[in-house]
């Protein structure tokens, strides 16, 4: 299961020394509902190597604004606390997995 990432815990998550993947989503978003289960699967498969989490844009304002999230789902890929890749819109598991492997 993906970690819940919020405005208040994101700094702590990014400082853990592992690559981080954040899925920006909302409960009312159709494409987000398609991507959500994929994110949960990847979180389980890569739990020892990468921190994978979800940020609900309805409940968190600062983090989405800081990263100029305008469309959801948007998935950001962090390495050493910096954004190194981005996926806007729904994507297949294989495409997301390739981006995760690029972090390792």
C-alpha positions, 0 to 999 in steps of 0.5 A: 500500500502506498504511503499517504504523503501530506504537506506536513510529512513530505519533508521527512519522507524526502529526507529518508535517503531513498528515491521517492515517487508521489502520485498527486490525485483526488477521489473524484478523478476518474484517471486517478482511480485507474492509476491508484491500484498500479501505484499500490502494486508498485509500492509493494513491489519496490518497498525496499528500494523506493518510497511510493506514496500518494498526495490527495490534492483536495486535502493538501494545498502546499505540496501541489502548489510548490510543484505546480500541479495543475492536472491530475494524476501527476506523478513526480519522481524524486532522487536526492530530494529533487524532482528528476522525472514526471508523468502527467496523466494516466500511464501503464504500469510498465511505463511507471516501472521504467521510470522507477528503475531509472531512479535506482 
